[in-house]
Amino acid sequence: MADIISDPTLTDEDAVALVELMFFAYRDFVADPDGILEGLGFGRAHHRVLHFVGRDPGMTVAQLLDILRITKQSLSRVLKDLIEKGYIYQKAGEEDRRQRLLHLTEKGEALWKELAAPQVRRFRRAVTGLEQGNAQHYRALLLQLINSENREAADAWIARARRKAP
């Protein structure tokens, strides 16, 4: 665990308890969207695609593959579902017509917002319960949970998506 948590005052037992808290938090964090997705015949992979395409309209399939770290075959299946049911559409790239640029339809935008709403509320509630300034510590902690070789790219992606947000 030393490669993830380097605080020498954190005991192994405390570190394991944090791992367990993460499991419980994740379980509850995805519960509301899971219920919505299940009613549509979708799963968590569909949610992730909707989220990232919603945050970065016009992203390429290659960019999405890089973020999700899933196989082309898995992504193709999920994209096929979302395109056929009218949640996502593809456009050819302006400069490279072979590129497939992904966008949410109005229906996709509505679903993305519906899925995000309970998760945003959950984070707002959690941050409200923290002492002033501790939200930045929580963000820093989550960033540190990302593998070091991926951390900078994840942080840059989030910053870029924030600049694109309306």
C-alpha positions in Angstrom: 0.0 0.0 0.0 3.0 2.3 0.3 2.8 3.2 -3.4 -0.7 4.6 -3.0 -0.7 5.9 0.6 2.6 7.3 1.8 1.5 8.9 5.0 3.7 7.1 7.6 1.1 7.9 10.4 -1.6 6.0 8.5 -1.8 2.4 9.9 -2.5 -0.5 7.6 -5.8 -1.0 9.4 -6.7 2.7 8.8 -5.7 2.3 5.1 -7.9 -0.8 4.7 -10.8 1.1 6.4 -10.4 3.9 3.8 -10.5 1.2 1.0 -13.7 -0.1 2.5 -15.2 3.4 2.7 -14.4 3.8 -0.9 -16.2 0.6 -1.8 -19.3 1.7 0.2 -19.2 5.2 -1.2 -18.9 3.9 -4.8 -21.8 1.5 -4.2 -24.1 4.3 -3.2 -22.7 6.8 -5.7 -23.7 4.6 -8.6 -26.9 3.3 -7.2 -29.2 6.1 -8.4 -27.9 6.1 -12.0 -27.8 2.3 -12.1 -31.6 2.3 -11.4 -32.2 4.7 -14.3 -29.9 2.8 -16.6 -31.4 -0.5 -15.8 -34.8 0.7 -16.9 -33.4 1.6 -20.3 -31.5 -1.7 -20.7 -28.1 0.1 -20.2 -25.2 -0.4 -17.8 -22.4 1.5 -16.3 -20.4 1.5 -19.5 -23.2 3.4 -21.2 -23.2 5.9 -18.3 -19.5 6.5 -18.7 -19.8 7.1 -22.4 -22.7 9.5 -21.9 -20.7 11.3 -19.3 -17.5 11.8 -21.2 -19.2 12.6 -24.5 -21.4 15.1 -22.6 -18.4 16.8 -21.0 -16.4 16.9 -24.2 -18.7 17.1 -27.2 -16.9 16.3 -30.5 -14.4 13.9 -28.8 -13.1 11.2 -31.0 -13.6 7.5 -30.5 -9.9 7.2 -29.9 -10.0 9.8 -27.1 -12.9 8.0 -25.5 -11.0 4.6 -25.7 -8.0 6.3 -24.1 -10.2 7.6 -21.2 -12.3 4.4 -20.6 -9.5 1.9 -21.1 -11.9 -0.6 -22.6 -11.6 -2.7 -25.8 -12.7 -1.3 -29.2 -15.2 -4.2 -29.3 -16.7 -3.2 -25.9 -17.0 0.4 -26.9 -18.5 -0.4 -30.3 -21.2 -2.4 -28.6 -22.0 0.4 -26.2 -21.9 3.1 -28.9 -24.1 1.0 -31.1 -26.7 0.8 -28.4 -26.6 4.6 -27.7 -26.7 5.5 -31.4 -29.5 3.2 -32.3 -31.6 4.4 -29.3 -31.0 8.1 -30.3 -28.7 9.2 -27.4 -25.5 9.8 -29.4 -24.7 10.7 -33.0 -21.4 10.7 -34.9 -20.0 13.2 -37.3 -17.0 12.9 -39.6 -14.1 15.0 -38.6 -13.6 18.3 -40.4 -9.9 17.8 -41.1 -9.8 14.0 -41.1 -13.0 12.5 -42.5 -12.0 9.1 -41.0 -12.4 10.4 -37.5 -15.7 9.8 -35.8 -16.6 12.8 -33.6 -19.1 11.9 -30.9 -22.0 14.2 -29.7 -25.0 13.8 -27.5 -28.4 14.3 -29.0 -31.0 16.3 -27.1 -32.3 13.0 -25.7 -28.7 12.0 -24.8 -28.2 15.4 -23.1 -31.3 15.0 -21.0 -30.3 11.5 -19.9 -26.8 12.6 -19.1 -28.1 15.4 -16.9 -30.6 13.0 -15.3 -27.8 10.5 -14.4 -25.5 13.2 -13.2 -28.1 15.0 -11.0 -28.1 12.6 -8.0 -24.3 12.3 -8.1 -23.8 16.0 -8.1 -26.3 16.3 -5.2 -24.4 13.6 -3.3 -21.0 15.5 -3.8 -22.6 18.8 -2.8 -24.0 17.3 0.3 -20.7 15.7 1.1 -18.7 18.8 0.6 -21.1 20.9 2.6 -20.4 18.6 5.5 -16.6 19.3 5.3 -14.8 22.1 7.0 -14.1 25.1 4.8 -11.3 24.4 2.3 -11.4 20.6 2.8 -13.1 20.1 -0.5 -9.8 20.9 -2.2 -8.1 18.3 0.1 -10.7 15.7 -1.0 -10.1 16.6 -4.7 -6.3 16.2 -4.1 -6.9 12.8 -2.4 -8.9 11.6 -5.4 -6.3 12.8 -7.8 -3.6 10.9 -5.8 -5.7 7.7 -6.2 -5.1 7.9 -9.9 -2.0 6.1 -11.1 0.9 8.6 -11.2 1.5 8.1 -14.9 -2.2 9.0 -15.6 -2.7 11.8 -13.1 -1.5 14.7 -15.2 -3.7 13.6 -18.2 -6.8 13.2 -16.0 -6.3 16.6 -14.4 -5.7 18.2 -17.8 -8.9 16.6 -19.2 -11.0 17.8 -16.3 -9.6 21.4 -16.7 -10.3 21.3 -20.4 -13.9 20.0 -19.9 -14.5 22.7 -17.3 -13.5 25.4 -19.8 -15.9 23.9 -22.4 -18.9 23.7 -19.9 -21.6 26.3 -20.5 
